Amino acid sequence: MKVLVINAGSSSLKFTMFSMSKQSVLCKGLIERIGLKSPRFVYHRQGDSPTEELLNIVNHNGAMQALCHKLIDPEHGVIKSLSEVEAIGHRVVHGGERFTKAVKIDQTVKDGIRQCAALAPLHNPPNLEGIEACENFFPGVPGVAVFDTAFHQSMQPEAYLYALPRDLYKKLSIRKYGFHGTSHKYVYYEGCRFLGLDPKKARVLVCHLGNGSSIAAIEGGKVLDTSMGMTPLMGLVMGTRCGAVDAGVVLHLIKNGYTVDEVDVILNKKSGLQGVSGISSDMRDIEAACLSGNSDAQEAFDLFIHRLLVYIGGYYLLLGGAEAILFTGGIGENSHATRKALIDALAVYGCELDEEANKKRQVNAIISKPGSKLVAAIIPTNEELMIAQEAMELI
């Protein structure tokens, strides 16, 4: 069975084609700057070197047309006919309370995605454009919507409600939804498989650490709590996002003359590692600056670790203890310094770092010493495969 996975952004379209018999990637790539100057098409067929070309693409329909031509290209394609594609899995950012699992796409589902756009105005509309473009070029091929928020819908009210007037929840759907759900789900189940844990009972902390970061406390495949909130702005310190901040700060900024749009830019694009360090939003740059003695970079790194430890400690208690802590995402899979700082602090929970194992990156690996009560491991995420699996199972 061949499954195409699509992630449509406002000016981009990411894709991966899987052969699900061996869960192998046939090709993947990205079309970016859609509708802007010099759109770029990056295409990588498995076993070949990636290719790049500039195309005139004005919308997602045009991007899908370019992709379809490439998929069946006699020289570079991976299929002879578009009819070989048996299912299409779509990443959709927000499903609100309506969508608690992956669903086969029909008009009712598309209407629901459109209604959830108020909660994710920058993401759901282009996600829907990607769905409708696929319908144009793959008529009759079933599409499946996989929602970033769905995995977190197992949270109970004490975890997802804010202590605000209940009418705001009822009228405006203001509550915690959580994000990175597809990644958290993949890493939880892959981590359980790798470590030999029972996924129906395991108590696990999943740390998705990257430019956007979140942590989830998961027991038996159900999320007890997660750090992101109604929006991806909440929780951990991130590349350019502030994470948890006193709501009074927002009021204070507005009262001091900042517009709502200016505050939005500050919190989402000028804060986090970038804002505190004044150097970069990239943890690699932060770590290099720390080694050179830059005190602002060191404070940014320390703040990143401190916030993580606060969440890890709280979620460990919510779980009543945990069997494993799993690291994924660009920082989680690659930053030796971040993992070391965290695991050194987790000695109180019986987790002892294996310094040699911690040198590994982007592979499944146990990085705690044998006998550690709390096992620490790297589990590279694979959201595309998770989407393909959910699409295949549903179809």
Secondary structure, 3 states (H helix, E strand, C coil): CEEEEEEECCCEEEEEEEECCCCEEEEEEEEECCCCCCCEEEEEECCCCCEEEECCCCCHHHHHHHHHHHHCCCCCCCCCCHHHEEEEEEEECCCCCCCCCCEECCHHHHHHHHHHHHCCCCCHHHHHHHHHHHHHHCCCCCEEEEECCHHHHHCCHHHHCCCCCHHHHHHHCCCCCCCCHHHHHHHHHHHHHHHCCCCCCCEEEEEECCCCCEEEEEECCEEEEECCCCCCCCCCCCCCCCCCCCHHHHHHHHHCCCCHHHHHHHHHHCCHHHHHHCCCCCHHHHHHHHHCCCHHHHHHHHHHHHHHHHHHHHHHHHHCCCCEEEEEHHHHHHCHHHHHHHHHHHHHHCCCECCCHHHCCCCCEECECCCCCCEEEECCCCHHHHHHHHHHHHC
